[in-house]
């Protein structure tokens, strides 16, 4: 079984999902869109994962490949109807591709935060407790979900923390795929560092690294549950 992965910056990869895919005997092909890699034909792929990145969904002029990516996501979800999981920017791209509205937040949401699971019957969240603790690092949000989407999680900072489209496509604004390298690496990305300092102060990087390290076991367990639930759709 093969999975297609869209990436927008090398540091934002599937994270702990890579371990789970390997354990399940699943191989994956990464398309680094920001580096100019072309989107391949969908034949032979069982699922599409779309990861995060520092750009915004409306920046087609700066990143022309965004238009092609949104078209590909729309085709995958509406025509292929195969399992889809978008994380952070991938969640926002799902919203934009299908006719929702994505916009900038009044203030970024950065740090370990809690998200309320609002649809306990949603297959992606089966077995997870609510509220769910997760890593957040975003300054944009799905302000209005696309037609037909079901909002499945939210919090006070961001109403649409997760959504489901049909019975096989999900977007999650938050990160569960965290590894011990995630926060140290992301903290070296200019736009991410700026948002972190704005929200958590000059010592925010060190504090967030310590907080995520202390909660790594719980974060990994949640990621494993999310992946196991998504895996059942393949």
C-alpha positions as CSV (number, residue, x, y, z in Angstrom):
1,X,0.0,0.0,0.0
2,X,1.3,3.5,-0.9
3,X,0.4,6.9,0.5
4,X,1.0,10.2,-1.3
5,X,2.3,13.1,0.9
6,X,2.3,16.8,0.0
7,X,4.9,18.8,1.9
8,X,5.5,22.6,1.8
9,X,8.7,22.8,3.8
10,X,11.2,20.0,4.6
11,X,10.7,20.3,8.4
12,X,6.9,19.7,8.2
13,X,6.7,16.1,7.3
14,X,4.4,13.3,8.6
15,X,6.3,13.1,11.9
16,X,5.4,10.2,14.0
17,X,3.0,9.0,11.3
18,X,6.1,7.8,9.4
19,X,6.8,5.3,12.2
20,X,3.2,4.1,12.2
21,X,3.1,3.7,8.4
22,X,6.3,1.7,8.5
23,X,4.9,-0.5,11.2
24,X,1.9,-1.1,9.0
25,X,4.0,-1.9,5.9
26,X,2.9,1.2,4.1
27,X,5.3,3.1,1.9
28,X,4.9,6.8,1.1
29,X,6.0,9.1,-1.7
30,X,6.8,12.7,-0.7
31,X,6.1,15.6,-3.1
32,X,8.0,18.7,-1.9
33,X,5.8,21.3,-3.6
34,X,7.8,24.3,-2.4
35,X,10.9,22.8,-4.1
36,X,9.1,22.6,-7.5
37,X,8.3,18.9,-7.4
38,X,5.4,18.0,-9.7
39,X,2.2,16.4,-8.5
40,X,2.1,12.8,-9.8
41,X,-0.8,10.8,-11.2
42,X,-3.0,9.4,-8.4
43,X,-3.0,5.9,-9.7
44,X,-1.8,3.4,-7.0
45,X,-2.2,5.7,-4.0
46,X,-4.5,4.7,-1.2
47,X,-4.5,8.0,0.7
48,X,-3.3,11.6,0.5
49,X,-1.7,13.3,3.5
50,X,-1.2,17.1,3.2
51,X,1.1,18.6,5.8
52,X,1.7,22.1,7.2
53,X,3.9,25.0,6.0
54,X,4.7,28.7,6.6
55,X,2.8,30.0,3.6
56,X,-0.9,30.9,3.4
57,X,-3.5,29.4,1.1
58,X,-4.3,32.7,-0.6
59,X,-0.6,33.4,-1.6
60,X,-0.9,32.0,-5.1
61,X,1.1,34.9,-6.5
62,X,4.1,34.2,-4.3
63,X,3.7,30.4,-4.5
64,X,2.1,29.5,-7.9
65,X,2.1,25.8,-7.1
66,X,-0.7,26.5,-4.5
67,X,-3.3,26.7,-7.3
68,X,-2.3,23.3,-8.7
69,X,-2.3,21.8,-5.2
70,X,-5.8,23.1,-4.4
71,X,-7.0,21.7,-7.7
72,X,-5.4,18.3,-6.9
73,X,-7.0,18.2,-3.4
74,X,-10.4,19.0,-4.9
75,X,-10.0,16.2,-7.4
76,X,-8.8,13.8,-4.8
77,X,-11.7,14.4,-2.4
78,X,-14.5,14.9,-4.9
79,X,-13.5,12.6,-7.8
80,X,-11.2,10.0,-6.3
81,X,-13.1,9.9,-3.0
82,X,-10.2,8.2,-1.3
83,X,-9.0,8.9,2.3
84,X,-7.5,12.3,2.8
85,X,-5.9,13.9,5.9
86,X,-4.8,17.5,6.0
87,X,-2.8,18.9,8.9
88,X,-2.6,22.6,9.7
89,X,-2.0,24.2,6.3
90,X,-3.3,21.0,4.8
91,X,-6.5,21.5,6.8
92,X,-6.8,25.0,5.5
93,X,-6.1,23.9,1.9
94,X,-8.9,21.4,2.2
95,X,-11.2,24.2,3.2
96,X,-10.1,26.5,0.5
97,X,-10.1,23.9,-2.2
98,X,-13.7,22.9,-1.5
99,X,-15.2,26.4,-1.3
100,X,-14.7,27.4,2.3
101,X,-13.1,30.6,3.6
102,X,-9.7,30.8,5.1
103,X,-8.4,33.9,6.8
104,X,-5.9,35.4,9.2
105,X,-6.6,35.1,12.9
106,X,-6.6,38.1,15.2
107,X,-3.7,36.5,17.1
108,X,-1.7,33.3,16.4
109,X,-2.3,30.2,18.4
110,X,1.0,28.7,19.4
111,X,1.9,26.2,22.1
112,X,0.4,23.2,23.8
113,X,-3.4,23.8,23.7
114,X,-6.6,21.9,24.3
115,X,-9.2,21.2,21.7
116,X,-12.7,20.0,22.4
117,X,-13.9,17.1,20.3
118,X,-17.4,18.0,19.4
119,X,-18.4,15.0,17.3
120,X,-17.8,11.9,19.5
121,X,-19.0,9.7,16.7
122,X,-16.4,11.0,14.3
123,X,-14.3,8.0,13.1
124,X,-11.0,9.9,13.2
125,X,-11.3,10.7,16.9
126,X,-12.6,7.3,18.2
127,X,-10.9,6.4,21.5
128,X,-9.6,9.9,22.2
129,X,-10.5,11.9,25.3
130,X,-11.9,15.4,25.1
131,X,-10.4,17.9,25.6
132,X,-7.4,16.7,23.6
133,X,-4.0,18.3,24.3
134,X,-2.1,19.0,21.1
135,X,0.5,21.3,19.6
136,X,-0.7,24.4,17.8
137,X,1.4,26.7,15.6
138,X,-0.8,28.7,13.2
139,X,-1.9,32.3,12.4
140,X,-4.6,31.4,9.9
141,X,-7.8,29.4,10.2
142,X,-10.7,28.0,8.3
143,X,-13.1,30.9,9.1
144,X,-16.0,29.2,7.2
145,X,-16.0,25.5,6.4
146,X,-16.8,24.4,2.9
147,X,-20.4,23.4,2.0
148,X,-21.3,20.0,3.5
149,X,-18.4,19.9,5.9
150,X,-19.0,18.8,9.5
151,X,-17.0,20.7,12.2
152,X,-15.8,18.0,14.6
153,X,-13.5,19.9,17.0
154,X,-12.9,23.5,18.1
155,X,-11.8,25.8,20.9
156,X,-12.1,29.4,21.9
157,X,-9.1,30.5,19.7
158,X,-10.3,28.7,16.6
159,X,-13.8,27.5,15.9
160,X,-12.9,25.0,13.2
161,X,-10.1,22.9,14.7
162,X,-11.2,19.9,12.8
163,X,-13.7,19.0,10.1
164,X,-14.9,16.1,8.0
165,X,-16.0,16.2,4.4
166,X,-18.0,13.1,3.3
167,X,-16.9,9.9,4.9
168,X,-13.2,9.8,4.0
169,X,-11.7,13.3,4.2
170,X,-10.5,15.1,7.3
171,X,-8.7,18.3,8.2
172,X,-7.2,19.0,11.6
173,X,-5.8,22.4,12.4
174,X,-3.6,21.1,15.3
175,X,-0.6,18.8,15.3
176,X,-0.7,15.3,16.7
177,X,2.3,14.0,14.7
178,X,4.8,15.6,17.0
179,X,8.3,14.0,17.5
180,X,11.1,15.1,19.8
181,X,12.6,17.0,16.9
182,X,9.5,18.9,15.9
183,X,9.6,22.0,18.2
184,X,13.4,22.4,18.0
185,X,13.3,22.3,14.2
186,X,10.2,24.5,13.7
187,X,11.7,27.1,16.1
188,X,14.4,27.7,13.6
189,X,11.9,28.7,10.8
190,X,11.6,32.5,10.7
191,X,7.9,32.9,10.5
192,X,7.3,30.2,13.2
193,X,9.8,31.8,15.5
194,X,8.2,35.2,15.2
195,X,4.7,33.8,16.0
196,X,6.1,31.8,18.9
197,X,7.8,34.8,20.4
198,X,4.6,36.9,19.9
199,X,2.5,34.5,21.8
200,X,4.9,33.0,24.4
201,X,7.6,35.7,24.8
202,X,11.3,35.7,24.3
203,X,11.8,32.4,26.3
204,X,8.9,30.7,24.6
205,X,11.1,28.4,22.5
206,X,12.8,26.9,25.5
207,X,9.5,26.6,27.5
208,X,7.7,24.9,24.6
209,X,10.5,22.5,24.0
210,X,10.4,21.5,27.7
211,X,6.6,21.2,27.7
212,X,6.4,19.0,24.6
213,X,9.2,16.8,25.9
214,X,7.3,16.3,29.1
215,X,4.1,15.4,27.3
216,X,5.7,13.4,24.4
217,X,4.3,10.1,25.5
218,X,0.7,11.4,25.6
219,X,1.2,13.2,22.3
220,X,2.5,10.1,20.6
221,X,-0.3,8.0,22.0
222,X,-2.9,10.4,20.6
223,X,-1.1,10.4,17.2
224,X,-1.1,6.6,17.2
225,X,-4.8,6.6,17.8
226,X,-5.5,9.1,15.1
227,X,-3.4,7.1,12.6
228,X,-5.0,3.8,13.6
229,X,-8.4,5.3,13.0
230,X,-7.4,6.8,9.7
231,X,-5.7,3.5,8.7
232,X,-9.1,1.7,9.0
233,X,-10.3,3.8,6.0
234,X,-7.6,2.6,3.7
